[in-house]
Amino acid sequence: MDISNLMKVFKEYLYIVIGTILMSISTANFLLPNQLSTGGFSGIATVVYYLWKYPAGTVLVILNVPLLLIAFFRIDKNLFFKSIIGTALLSFGINIFERFGSVTSDRFLACVYGGIIMGIGTSIILRAGGSTGGTDLLSYVIRSFNKKYRSSRLILMADTIIIGLNIIFFREIEIGLYSAIAIYLMGKMIDIVFEGFYFTKIMFIISDKHEEIASVIGKKVKRGSTGLYSKGMYSRRG
């Protein structure tokens, strides 16, 4: 491995360390003390934490072990090893930062700042091509069996179910409402880190089968399309 590739790998794992630190702070010092979560396995860990007083970080490791065993045979090995590192660091970080206690007891502030910090941490890890296990790794595993499922939809479904379990266990609808705000802010922060504050996307498709393509875009992708006339300057043909 040459120096440039070595530096690239070092930078990726450094990003995973930074991202997991931010995610640990968000979980241990904002969300968990206020019975909130952004879904995923951390939501299950929150319930277990309040039910049996098991450290949330330890519960995350236990939940991820069987998933990682399956992932070893189903996903790219580079992603697999990054997932192991991310999962271990997140679990360890939550147990460490949990000792410092809650930053705020105001649930609204906790969901806002917890969601923002969680989003920044998650986006840093995603940029490094990593994972911290949980529902995002679960989506990779499911898609390895059937590609037709979209990762975003799988994660949303799993997170919704887990947030619902949190509401049932704590018997407070406000927990679900605040957690929904945290999830929304987390998603927006990921978009901002990847795309910037203002972003649009445009795609040009050049083909003789423009009618068929436009039809598929409308039916499958649920997006509009615009036809443009053009002429090749070399062939002079439209």
N, C-alpha and C positions, 0 to 999 in steps of 0.2 A: 504494500500500500504506500503510495507516494505522499509527500507532505500535504498537498492540496486536499486529497481525499481524507487524510488523517485529520486535518483541520475542520473539514466539513462534518465528519463524524463527531469530533469533539464539540463543535458548535451545536449540533443537533441534541446531543445529550445534555449540554449545558442549558439549552432552552427547556428541555424536559425537567431539569432540576428547578429552574426558575418558575416554570409553570406550576409544578406540583407544590412549591412553597406558597404561591398565591392561592391556589385551590385549597390548601390546608388551612390557611388563615381564614379564608372565606367560610369554610365549613366549621372549623373549631371555634372561631371567635365571633362569628356573626349568625350563621344559620342554625347550627346544632343547639346552642344555648337557648334559642328562641323557638325550638321545635319546628324549624323550617327546613326545607331542602329544595334543591333544584332537580328533584327526581333522581333517577339512577339508583345504583346500589347504596348511595349515601342516604337516600330516603328510607330504605330498609334498615340501614345501620342506625338511623335516628330513632326508629321505633324500638329496635332491640336495645339501644342505649337506655331509653327511658323505661323499658319493660323489665330488663334484667341487669341494667347497670354495667353491661360489657362495654369496654372502650370501643368507640366507633371505628377507629383505625383498624383494630384487630378484627372486627366484624367484616370490614371491607375485604381483608385478606382472605378470610374464610369463605366469603361469598364468591370471590374471584377464582379460587383454586380450581374448582371443577370446570369453570368456563375456560380457564387458561389451558387445562389439560386437553379439552376438545379443540381449542384454537391452535394448539401445536400441530395438529394434523390437518387443519383446514385453511389457515391463512399464511401469508408471506412470513418467512422466518424473521426478516428484519423488523416487521411490525410486531411480531410475537415477542421478540426480546425487548423491544422498546416498551411493550405493554407490561412486561414483567417489571422492568425498572420503574415505570410510571406508577404502577399499582403499589409496589413496595414503598416507594418514596412518599406517595400520597398517604398511605396508611400510617407510616412512621411519622410523617409531618403532622397529621391530625392528632395523634397521641401526644406529640410534643407540645404543639400550640394549645391544645386543650387545657394544659396546666396553667396557662395565663388567664383563663376565664373569658367571659364575654366582654366585648368592647362596648356594647349597648344592650339595654333591656327593652328598648323600643323596637317592636317588631317591624314597623314601617322602615325605620332607618336600617335595621338588620337586613331586610329583604332587598332594599335598594343597593346598599354598599356591598352586601354579600353577593348579590347577582352580578354587579359590575366587576368586582374582583374575580369572581368565578369565571366570568366571560373572558377577561383578559388572560387569566391563567390557562384556560382551556384552549384559547386561540393560539397561544404561544406553543403549547404542546402539539396542536394540530399542524402548525407551521413546520414543526420538526418531524412531522410524519409519525408522531407517537400516539399513545393512548394510555389512559389510566384504568383500563378495564371497564367493568360496569356495562351499561346499556350500549355504549358505542362499540365496544368489543363484541358484545352479543349480536349487534347488527351485522358486523363483519362475518361472524360465524354463520348466521342465518343466510346471508347473501351468498356464502360459499356453497350452500346447498341449492339455492334458487335465486338467480340473478334478477328476477323480475321484481323483487321487493326493493323498495327504495330505503336507504339507510335513514334518511330524515324521518320518514313515516314510521319506521320500526322504533326509532328512539322516542319519537313523540308518543306513540302508543304505550310503550313501556313506562315512560315517565308519568303519563296520565294515570295509569293503573296504580303506580307507586304513590303518587300524590293522593289518590283516592284512598289508599290504605292508611296513609297518614291522617287523613280527615276522620276516617272511621275509628282509628285507634284513639286519637286525642279528643274526638267528639267536638271539634271546633271547626266550623266552616271557614273561619277567618284564616286558619292555617293554610288551607287550600288556596284562598284568595291571595294571601301574601306570597305564598310559594309560586303562584302563577306569575306574579309581578317579577319575582326573582328570576324565573325561567325566561321571561320575555326580555329582561334587561341583559341576561347572560347571552341570549341569542343576538341581540342588537350589538353588543360589544364584540362578539365574534365577527359579525358582518363588518363593523367599523374597522377592526384590525386587518381584515382580509381585503376589504374593498374601499375603505375610506368613508368619509361622511356622506359624500354625494357620489352615487354611482349609477350608471345605466350600462346595459350591454346590448350590442347589436351584432347580428351575424348575417353575413352575406353568403348565399348559396347560389352557385352558378350551375345551372343544369337545364337540359332540354325538357326534363320531366317536372317542370315547375308547378303544373296543375296538381299532380299527384302529391308532391311535397307539401304544397300549401294545404291540401286536404288533410294530410296526416298531422301536420302541425296544429291545425285547428281542432282535430278530433282527439289526438293523443296528448299533446303538450298543453292544450287549452290556451293557445296564444294566437294573436293575429299575425298576418304577414302582408307585405307590400311588394307588388311586382314592379320592377324597374326595367325599362328598355335600355339595352346597351349594344354597342357595336365594336367588334374587334378592330383596332387600328391597323393591324397588319393584314388580316384577311379581308377587312372592310365588309364583314358579314355581320348581320344582326343576330 
